[in-house]
Amino acid sequence: MVDQTTDVVVHVSSSGGNIFRPDNALTPEPRRQTHLSAPAPEKKLTLFALRLAVLEKIASRLGSLGFVWATVVLLGGFAASLETSDFWFVTVILVVEGARIFSRSHELEMQHQSKYTISGINTFRLLVRQIIRIFRKKAQIAGNNARSSVQESETEQRTGRQIERTRTWTSSDVPMLPYTGWVFVSRNVSRVCYWLQIASAFASIIISMIKLIRQDYGGNELKSRSTNLHSSLTLFYSLALAEALLFLVEKAYWEWMISVYKILDKVNQECGLERSGTDSVRRFFYNAYSRCLNGSIFDGLKMDMVVFAMELLVSNSPDEQLTGAEILYRFSTSQDYSVDTLQKIGTNLEIIERLVEMLNWRNKNQEVMRMSSAEILSRLASKKQNSLRVAGIPGAIESISSILDSTRDSGQATDEIGENSINQTDRWTFNNLGLLILKRLARDHDNCVKIGKTKGLLSKIIDFTYAEKRLLKDPNLAANRILAVKRSLKLLRKLVKTTGATGRNLRRDISGIVFTVSNIRETLRHGKKQPGLQKLGAEILTSLALDEGATEKIGGTGGVLNGLLCIFLNDDIPGNQTSGVRDSVGETIAMLAQGSQSNCQRMLRSDDVLQRLVEALNNPLIRSNAARILRNLCAYTDPNQVKEQLKEVKSAGATVLKAIMSEKSKPQEVMVGLAPHIFRLMSAEESRELFEEAGVTKEEVANALVNILKRHEQPVPKVPRIRRFAIELTIQMMRTNPETVKTFLNLGMKNELETVLETAAEVENFDIFSGTVGLARHGLTINELTEDAIRLLS
């Protein structure tokens, strides 16, 4: 919000300094409210995976020990002594356990590869989808002849529509055996492995329990002859029983947590991934579980969802890329996890490059990934350091430009692929995201250079600033389009406020686009219900007016000046909006009148404009800008017509003198600046009447001017022209009434003027500023003006 006593900044930031004073302070990056980090929801899964891995590894070690014991001790040492039943029981247990271990490893691998669950419901759904797909394909073939196929092919070639052709197998659909159809696809084999493990475990328990209870290892005679064999068999059956029981405990724990406690669903909900299902969370869990099994049991604890998603994003699998993009999007937009997520993404250049690359993907089935990448980049660019990394990627600005697609005919060919694959709602969502990314990138000076040099991008941005009359009068008609207008205006404001040679080039290029001013004019004319848009438009015009050529273009565009004056002089605008839109519009009018005789003439053609500006001096909310406008009208109107056309300004004299005596700082500066121009329009007699009307004496005004110079021994950036204006008023008062020379001498004005000569600075020689660069140099330097005043005093 702009304070009523200050003005709008003209640099990359949107607040801080103003065009009527230099700004040498760097605007710090705005601090965002930070939230304490919430516990990561995936910790529950990694802990679950750890506990399962502990049970699994203990069971596997027991199984390995039993296998070695049976093969080395029993079958190796007592093979000839074993009774037939014991031999076959040991053999069956070894085969069953070997099958269980084998199926266990491959079942885990298949579950890890497949994005589907092992439940029969998903298998049934996939089967139904496959059948429906076959029937549709047959119906399409039956209904199309060869001629229509050729026409369709030509149409697809002409429109550039992409046809999806799968060149690799999906792991869940791989047929394990030939000529078996869907029966032996990998996902069904996974189910078989699962139940095979359960069956083998129960078989081991039953056999082991029978032998341990009966203890009939070949009869009493054998038992008495060889107690070592008896102990060896007891130990083997005990190991087999313990392993099977431990495995079933693991499976019971698994099923309880997955099916009853529904840990995957709960973590999925906490991660905000409800819309995409539990596939991504399930896959993360299998990854963590695999790491705990294949390496240290603590390896899985090192995993987190963000790193997991980044690994998926840079893979070559479309399914993995989609999963990774969805996870990163949810976490980067979450209030609890966004800070940590964006920090990890921002430090990984490979991920940023992939996100930028995804903006160029135009296939219809990649639209979700493209949208997610745009959302993530918009969040990432909110931090300046990250925005530099994004813009530093070759082709990044072009990629962002590729998602901007206005529906208004701007004379450019429409991208037919985008036209066919993106509906209207998604198009405006993409547009708003693209504009938001560019707006955040434009906070950096170098990024503004890149935006300006990207072919066709400025035209696209300006195209979005257009809003139809019906849209402005009913903002609810299309909220997305109004948002696009707002963001494009904010982006344009940042670009035109850039300082230095870059700023000059950008303002020249932007003002050179024929739709720039006319688009803003429509907003000024019809945007009464959108004062924020009017304010943005006025600020853009103010910055464009820094260039003399653009000033004439703006003033010469029909209805712009009248529209600005109507807004500025409209007392029906609520007070809470006055300090916003009316202040900005007042600065724009003052800038357009600055140094432009033709614009001054255009303003004076408006009915009662001078009278209404004089009345505006009594309104404390807009009096400063009203005084600036009147001063510029007096200073730059045709000298041969100034007295005739501006005679109404004399009526403001009393108000101005009273303000000089009562105000301080900026309001006092602008009133002191207007006063000498009013005295130039008056004769000596009229000036005497003016002092009587204002209720002040010449001596009091002269003393106020001396005090101004005393208070400002050095030029002050906040009021850089106050000493110049005070000296101008001193000179004009002495020329209008030579009797005041003695008054100024008695008050010590000469000493103060000599002090000004000793402390004069370059900042006092300019009327407006762009950052720390002075523009619109005064005809006389502060030294020359001071010397003129000293000569008059002498």
N, C-alpha and C positions, 0 to 999 in steps of 0.2 A: 504494500500500500504506500502511496506517495504522500508525504506530508504536505500540507497546504503551503508551507513556506519554503519548500524545496522543489527540485525538479527531477526530471527523468534522466537516468544515466545513459551515456552513449559509450558503452563498451560491451564486452562479451557478457557480463553479468546483467541481470535485469533489475538490480537495485543498487543503491549506493550513492554515486555522485549524480551530476546532472549536466545538461548542455550549457547552463549559464554559469558554471564554475568548474575549475579543474578537479579531477579526481585522481589522486595519487595513491590511493589505498587499494590493496589487493583484496578482493572479496573472498572470504574464506568459504570453503565448501560447506553447505548447510549440514548441520548435524541432524542425523535421523535418530529417532528414539530407539534405543537398543533394549532388547528384552533378554532376561536371563535365559540361558540355554536350558531347554527342557530335556529330560532324559530321552535318549534315542530309542524309539520303539523297537528297532531291530535287535537291541540288546537281549530282549526276551527270546528271540529266535536263536541267536548265537549261544546263549546259555542252554537252551533246549538241545541244540545240536551237540554241545559239549557233553551233557549228561547222557545223551544217547550214545555218543562215541565211546564214553567210558564203559557203559554196559556192553556195547558191541565188541570193544577191544578185549575186555575181560573174557567174554564168551568165546571170542576167536582164539585167545591164548589157551583157554582150557581145551578147546577143540583141537588145537595144534598139539598140545601136550598129550591128549588122549590118542590122537592119530599116531604120534611117534611111539607112545607106550604100546599101542596095539601092534604096530608093524615091527618094531624092534624086539620087544620083550615077549609078547604073546605069540605072534605068528612067526617071529624069528627064533625064539628060544623054546617055546612050548607047542609048536605047531603039531608035532607028532603025538603029544600028550593030551591035546584038547579033544573033548568029546565032540561028536558031530554037531549037536545042537549049539554048543558054545562057539564052535568054529563058525557056523553060519550066522549066529547072532552077532558075533564080532565083525564078521565080514559085512553083514547088512548095515550095521551101525556105521562102519567106515564109509561104505558107499553112500548111505543116506546123508551123513555129515559132509562128505565131500561134495555131493550134489547141492546140499544146502549152502555151503560156503561159496561154491561156484555161482549158483543162482543168485545168492545175496549180492555178490559184487556186480553181476551184470544187471540185476534188477535195479540197483542203485544208479548204475550208469544210464539205463534206459529212462528211469524217472527223471534223472538230471537233464537228459537231452530233450525229453518231450515236455512241451508246455501244457499238456493235458494231464489231468489227474488219473489215477488208476481206477476210478469208479466206473461202473458200467453205464452210468447215465451219459457221461460225455461220449463214450464209445457209441452209444445208441444215437445220440444227436449227430455225431459225425456220419454215421451210416445213413441216417435219414437225409442229411444234407447231400451226401454223395448220390443217393437215389434221385432226389429232386433235381440235382444238377444234370444227371444223365438224361432224365426225361425232358428237361428244358432244351438240352442240346439237340436231342432227337427231333423235337418239335420245330426247332429253328431250322434244322437241316431240311426237314420235310417241306417247310414253307418257303424256302429260298431256292431259286434256280441259279444257274451259273451266271446269268446276266446280272441279277441283283447283287451277286457276290462281287462281280467286277466293279459295279457302281459303288458298292460299299467300300471296297478297297481304295478306289479313287478318291472317295470322300475323306477317308481316314488319312490318305496321303496329303490331300489338300489342306485339311485342318490341322495336321500335325498331331492328331490324337495318338497317344502312346498305347500300344497293346502290350499287356503284361504277359511275358512268356517266362515260365520257370525253367531254369537251366540246371538246377540242382535239386536233389531229393530233400524233402522235409524228414527229419530223423524219425518223427512219430509215424510216418506213413511208409517206411521202408519195408517191402515184402521180404521176409527172411528166407523163404523157400519159393522156388518157381512153381507156377501153375496152382497156387493155393489161394489166390485172391486175397481177400481182406482178413482171412483167418489167421495167417502167420505174419501179420504186420507187427512192427516192433512194439507198438503200444499194447497189443494183445499178448504178445510174448511176455511183456512186463507183468501183466496180470497173472499169467501162468507161473512165472517165477515167484511171485509173491505168495501164492497159495501153496506152491511146492515147498517153500521154506516152512510154512506153518505145518504142513503135513509131515515133513521130515522131522521137525522138532517133536511133534506128538509121537511119531513112531519111535524115536530115540527114548522118549520118556517111558513109553509103554514097555518096550523091550528091557530097558535098564531096571525099571521097577520090578518086573516079573523076576528077573535073575537075582536082583538084590534081596527080594523077599524070600524066594525059594532057597537060595544058596546051594543049589544042586549042581555043582560044577563037576559032573561026571560020576557022582556017587561017593559013598563014604570011604570006599577002598582007595579011590584015587585021592580023596581029600587027605587021608592019613599018610599016603605015600609022598605027596608033594604039597606041602603047605605053602610054598612060594607061589605055585600056580593059583591057588585059592586066593591069596592076597593080591596077586597081580590082576585077576579077573575082577575082584571086588573094587580095586582102585580104578580099573578101566570103566566099569559100569557107573561108578560114582562120578567120574569125570564127565562121562557122556550125559548123565542125568543133570549134573550141575550146569553144564553148558546149555542144554536144551531148555532147562527152567529159566536160566538167565536170559536166553534169547526171547522166550515168551514174555518175560517181565519187560524186556525192552519193547517188544511189539505191543504189549498192553499199555505201557506208558506212551508209546507213539500214538496208538489209537485214541487213548484218553485225551491227550493234548490236541490232536488234530480233529477228532470227530466230536468229542464231548465238550472239552474246554474251548475248542475252536480258536486256537492260538493264532493260526494264519489269518483268520477273519478279523480278529481283534487288532493284530499288528497292521493289517491292511487298512483298517479303519483309522487307526492312529496316524498312519502315514498319509492319509487322504487319498488313497488309491481305490476307493470303492467303485468308481465308474469303470475302471479297467479290469476289475476282477482280481482274484488272488494269484494269478499266474506269475507276476513279477515277484511277489513276496515268497511264493512257493519255490521259485527258481533260486532266489537268494538263500533260502533255507537249505536247499540241496547243495548249493555251492559251499556254504559254511560247514555242513555235515561232511561233505567229501574231504574238505581240508582237514577237519578234525580226524577223519579216519586215515587218510593217506599220509599225513605228517604227524606233527605233535598235536595232542588233543587241544592245545591252546591256539593253534593256527586259525581256527574259525573265529575266535574272539577278536582277531585283528580286523575282521571285515566290517564294513559299514555300507549302508544303502547307497550313499553318494558315490563312493569309489566304485562300488559294484555297477552302478548305473553308468558311470563314465567309461568303464571297461566295455559295457554293452554298446554304448553309443559309437565307439570308434571301430566296432567290429564290421564285418562285411555282410552280416545277416540282416535282412530288413526287419524280421521279427525282433531281433535283439536291439536293433537301433530304435525301433518304436518303443520297446520296453524301457530302454535307457532314457529316451527323451521324455517319456511320461513320468518316470520317477524324478528326474531332475526338475521338471516343470513343477511337480507338486511340492517338492522340498524347497525350491527357490521362491515359491509364492507363499509358503507357510510362514506364519508369524513367528513360530517357535524355532524353525530350522533354517530360515532364509539366510541369515548372516553367515553361519558356518558353511552352508552349501555354496553360496556365491563366492566365498573366500577360496574354497577348494577349486571351483571352476575357474576363477580369475587367475589362479596361479598355474593353470594347466593350459599351455598354448595349443596343444593338440586338440583339446576339447573345444576351445574357442573357435579354432579353424573349422572343425566339423560342424559346429552350430552355424557358422557363417555359410559354410558350403550348403547346408540343408535349406537355406533360404532360396536357393536356386532350383530346388527340386520341384518339378511341375506335374509329376504323375499324380493322378487323382487319389490313389491309395497312399500317397506320401503326404497328403494334405495335413493330417494330424501332426506328423513329425515337423512339418514346416511351421505350423502354428505354434507348437511347443517351443521350437528353437527361437522363434520371434519373441515369445513371452520371456524366455530365459534371458535373451540378449537385452531386452528392454530393462529387466531387473539388473542385469550385470552392468549395463552402462550407467546406472544411477551413481556408481562410484567413479570418481574422475580417473583414478589409476587404471581401473578396468576398462573405462571407455577409451583410454589411450591404447590399450592392448587390442581391443576390438578394431579400432580404426587403423591400427598398424598392420593388420593382415592385408596382404595384397588383394585388391578387388572387393574389400569389405563394403565400402560405400556403394559400389555398383550392385552388390548382392542385396543390400538393404533397399536400394532403389527398385529392385525387381519386384518387391512385394507391394509397391505403390501402384494402384490402378484406379484412377478416377473414372466415373461413369460419364462425366461431362465431356463432350466432344471438344478436344483441344487441338484438333488438327493432326493428331498423331495416330498411327495405325494401332488398333487394339490387338493385344496379345491373344490370339484365338485359343491357345491352349488354356491360358488362365481363364478366358471367358467361358469355356466349356466345363472346366473342372471346379470352378469356385462359384458358389451361389452368392447372392447379393449380400446376405448377412455376413458371411465369412469374408467377402471382399472388403467390407468396411471395417471388419475386425483387423484384417491384415493391414489395411491403410492406417488405422489408428496406431497399431503397434509399430509400423515403420516410421511414422511421424514421431512417435514417442522416442524411439531409439535415436533418430537423427537429432531431436531436440536435446537429448542428454549428451550426445556426442558433441554438439555445437557449443558446449560450455568451454571447450578448449579451442584456442586460437588456431592451431595447426589443423584441427579437424574442420574448422570453418573453411579453411583453404581447400581441403579435399572435397567438401560438399560443393563448393562453388565451381570446382574444376570437373566434377562428374557430369558427363554429357547428359543433357536433358533433365537433370534432377531439379534445378531451380524452377523450370517450367512446370514440373509436376507439383512441386510444393505450392506454387502460386495458384495452380489450378484448383487446389483444395481450399483456397481462401474464399472461393466463390460460394455464396449462399443465396438461394432464391428468396424472393419476397415472402412467399407463403411459408417457407421454412423458418425464416426469422420471426415471423409473427406467431407461429405455433411451434415452439421448440420441441414439443413432445411428438411431433409428427415423425421425426427421424432423429432420435437421440444420437445415433452413431455418426450421422453426417454433421450434426452440430459439433460433436466432439472433434471430428476431423478438421472442421473449420477453426476451432479454438487452438488445436495443437499446431496446425500449419501456421497460424498467425503468431503463435509463441515462437515457433522455430524461425520464422521470417524475422521476428523482432530481434532474436539473438544474432542472426546473420548481419542485419543492417547496423547493429550496434558495435560490430567488431571495429577495433581501432587500427590505425596505421594504413599502410598501402593495401593490405588485405581488405580492410573495411571499405576503402575507396573503390576498389575493384568490384567487391560484392554489391555495393550500393549502385554502382554504374550498371552492372549486369541486371540487377533486379529491377531498377527503374526503366531499363531498356526493354523489358518484357511488356508488351502492350496491355496485358490484362491486369497488371499489378494494381494500379491506381483505381481502375474502374471496378475491380472486385471489392476493394476496400470501400469505395463510394457506396456500393449497394448496402454494405453493412452499416455504414454511417446513416444512410437514408432510411432504412427500414428496420434497424435493429434496436428499437426502443425497449423491447423486452429482453435484449441481450446487451446490457451496458458493458459487460466484461469484454465482449467482442469489439464494441465500439472503442473502448479504451485501448485495446491492442492495436486496432487499425490506426488510431491517432498516433500512437507511439511509433509505429512503423513509418508513417508519413513524416513525423518529426525528424527521425534519423535520416530518411531519404533526402529531406530538405537541407541537409548539411552540404550537399553538392548543388552548386548554382543551377546547373542544367535541369536537375530533377525538380528544383523549386518551381521553375517555369512550367514543367510538364504537369505537376500536381495542380498548380493554380489554373492552368489552361484546360484541365479536364472538367467538363461541365458539371456543376452541382457540388463539387467538392467543398469549395470555400463556403458556399451558402449552407451546406449541410453541417460543416464544422461550427459556423456561427450560430446556427439554430440550436445545436446541442449546448454550446457554451453559454448562451444567453437564455436558456430555458430554465426558468425558476421553478417549474413543476417537477423537476427531477428531485427525488428525495435527498435529504441532506447526507445520508450515509453513502450515497453514490457520488455526491458532488466532489468529494476529495479524491475520487477516482477518475471517472470519465470526464468530468468538466475540467479538472486540472490538466489532464493529459491533452484534451482538445484545445485548451487555452494555450498550452505550450506549442502545439502544432501551429495554431494561427499566428502566434508571435514569430515562430521560425519562418513561416511562409511570407510574412511581411518583412522579415529581415533582409535588407538589401535589394528588395524586388519592387521596383516602382510599378510594374504592371500588376502585381498581386495587390498592392495597396489600392490601385485604382479599381480593381475588381471588387474589393471589399467595400469601398466607399459607395459603390453603386447600389448596395443593399439598402433597403428602406430603414431609416432610423437607426442605422448601425452605430453611429457616433453617440447619439443620445443614450442608447441602451448600454454602450460601453461605459459612458460616464456614470450612469446609474449603477453599473456593476461595481464601481469603486467603493460603494457603500456596503457591499456584501463582503464581509471578512473572509468568506470561503473562496472567493474567486478574484478578490481585488488585486492581488499581485500580478496575476496573468492579464487582467484587464489593463493594468497600468503598463505592462510590457507591450501589449498590442497597441495602445494609444501612443506610446513613445515611438514605436517603429513606424506607425502611420505618419506621425509628425516628422520623423527623421527622413523617411524615404519617399514621401509623396512628392510629386513634381513641384519644385520650388516656385514656379510661376503661378501655381494654383493653390498652394498650401494654405494661404490666409483665407481664401474664399471657401475652400472645401472643409477646412478644419476649424472654422470659427466657433463651432459648438463645443470644441474641447476646452475653450476658455472657462466654461461654466464649471469645470472640474477643479479649478484653481484652489478654491477654498478647501475642498476635501483633501487635496494633495498637501496643502500647507499644514493642515491639522494633523495629517498622518505623519509628516516629517517631525513634528514636535512631539508626537506621542508614541510612535512605533520605534522598534529597534531591529537590528539585524536585517534579514532579507526584506521584510515589508518596507522598512525605512529606505533600503537601497533602491528598490524599484520606484518609490515615490520621489526620491531625490533625483532619480534619472529622468522622470517625466517632467518635473517642475521647470527646468530651463526651456524646454520646448513650449510649454504654456506661456512663459514670459516672452518668448520671441513673437508670439502672436499678439501681444498686448502693447499698448502705448504706456507712457509713464503715468498718465492719469488713470488708466485702467488698472495698472499694477497697484496704485495707491488704494483704489476701491477694493481690490482683491484682498489686501491686508486687512482692511476694515471689515470686510465680509467674513474673513476667517477668524477675526478676533485676536490676531497676533500682530506684533510690530516687526518692522524690518530688523531692528536690533535683536529681537528674540530669534528670528530665523537665522540671522548672521551668526549669533552666538551658538546656535545648534550646529551650524556647519563647521565652525571652529572646533567645537567639542567632538564632532565626528572625526576630524583629522587628528585630534589629540588621542582619542581612543584607539585609533588605528595607525600607530606609528609605523607599522609594517603592513604590507598587503596581506590580507587574510583570504585563504582559499574559499571559505564559505561565502564571503561577500567581496569578490575580487575587484568589483568596479565601484565600490562605494566612495573611495577617495576621488576617483576620476569624476564621478557624478557630482560630488560635493564641490569640486573645483569648477566644473561646468556651470553649476548653479551660481557660484560666487561670481564668475565672469559675467553671466547674463544679468544678474542683479546690478552689477556695477555699470553695465552698458545701458540697461533700461533706466536706471536712476543713478547718475554719477555721485549723488550725495552719499550713497552707501559706501563709497571708497573710504571715507574717513572713519566710518563705523567699523569696517573690517580692520583698518590699521590700528584703531584703539583696542580692538579685541585680540590683537596679536596674530592675525591671519598670515602676515608676511613670514613670521618665524616658522609657522606650521608648514607653509609652502616650501620653505627652504629645507625643512626636514623631509618632505616628500621627495625633493630632488635627490637627497642623500640615500633614500631607501627605495627609490623607484625600482620596479621589477617588470620583467617581460610579461608576466601574467596580467598586468593592468592595461596591456595594449590590445586585448582581444575581447570580443563581445560574447562569443560562444566557444565551447570546448568539446573536443572528442577525447575522452580520457584525460591525458595530460598534454594533449596537443591543442594549441590555440587555433581557432578559426575565426574568420570575419574580423580582420584587423581594423582597428579604428583609423580614421584619416590622420589624426595627430597622435603622436606618442604621448605617454604620460608626462615626459620631460618637457616636450614642446607645449603642452597644455598648461603645465605649471609655470613655465616661463612667461606665457601670455598673461597669466593672472598676476604674476609679480610685476610685469610692465604696467599693467593697469593700476596696480596699487602705488606704483612709483610716480 
